[in-house]
Amino acid sequence: MGVWYNHLYLGTRNLIGGGGHGDPLTRDSEAVAWDVRNDRVSVEAAREQYGVVVDRDSFVVNTDATSQLRKSTSATTNAASPPERDDHIAHRTVEK
């Protein structure tokens, strides 16, 4: 049994997810735990990519550890992020 997408047959290979949209650190932690419980995301990926600490055995979110991890990850990410594209363009001078 293969996969069809927009009337295009994609074959029988396993297709894995895409990049999604939005900041992964703002994704609902219970939705991430659901993904871990259903083998869509590993415990490690939940922590590293979504900033969610999920117990490996019970699949329960550790809300305190998740909050702390997300705050520290957000602070690190924001400090290292380049300026927004619009800000960068606004400061550029154009010679005539």
C-alpha positions in Angstrom: 0.0 0.0 0.0 1.5 3.3 -1.1 0.9 6.9 -0.3 -1.1 9.3 -2.4 -0.6 13.1 -2.1 -2.5 15.6 -4.3 -3.3 12.9 -6.8 0.4 12.0 -7.0 1.5 8.5 -6.0 4.5 8.7 -3.7 5.2 5.0 -3.4 5.5 2.7 -0.4 8.5 4.3 1.3 8.0 5.6 4.9 7.6 9.3 4.8 8.8 11.3 7.8 7.6 14.7 9.0 8.6 18.1 7.8 9.7 21.3 9.5 6.3 22.4 10.7 5.6 26.0 11.5 6.1 28.3 14.4 8.5 28.2 17.3 8.9 24.6 18.6 9.4 26.0 22.2 5.8 27.2 22.2 4.3 23.9 21.2 1.9 22.5 23.7 3.9 20.2 26.0 1.0 17.7 26.3 1.0 17.4 22.5 4.7 16.7 22.6 4.2 14.1 25.3 1.5 12.5 23.1 4.0 12.3 20.3 6.5 10.6 22.6 3.9 8.1 23.8 3.0 7.3 20.2 6.6 6.9 19.0 6.5 10.0 16.8 9.2 11.8 18.8 11.8 10.4 21.1 12.3 11.5 24.7 15.6 13.1 23.6 14.0 15.0 20.7 11.2 16.2 22.9 13.9 17.7 25.2 16.3 19.0 22.5 13.8 20.2 19.9 10.7 21.2 21.8 12.2 21.9 25.3 9.8 19.4 26.9 10.9 17.1 29.6 8.9 13.8 29.4 9.3 10.9 31.8 10.5 7.9 29.7 8.3 5.4 31.5 5.1 7.3 32.4 5.2 9.8 29.5 4.2 12.5 32.0 5.5 16.0 31.4 7.7 17.4 34.2 6.2 20.9 34.0 8.8 22.6 36.3 11.8 21.2 34.4 10.1 22.0 31.0 9.5 25.6 32.1 13.1 26.0 33.2 14.5 24.4 30.1 12.3 26.4 27.8 13.3 29.7 29.5 17.0 28.9 29.3 16.8 27.6 25.7 14.7 30.7 24.7 17.2 33.1 26.3 20.1 31.3 24.5 18.4 31.2 21.2 17.3 34.9 21.3 20.8 36.0 22.3 22.3 34.2 19.3 19.6 35.0 16.7 20.4 37.3 13.8 18.3 40.5 13.5 14.9 40.2 11.9 15.0 40.6 8.2 13.0 43.8 8.2 15.2 45.3 10.9 18.3 44.4 8.9 16.9 46.0 5.7 15.7 49.2 7.6 19.3 49.9 8.7 20.9 49.4 5.3 21.9 52.5 3.4 21.6 52.7 -0.4 24.1 54.7 -2.4 22.8 56.4 -5.5 
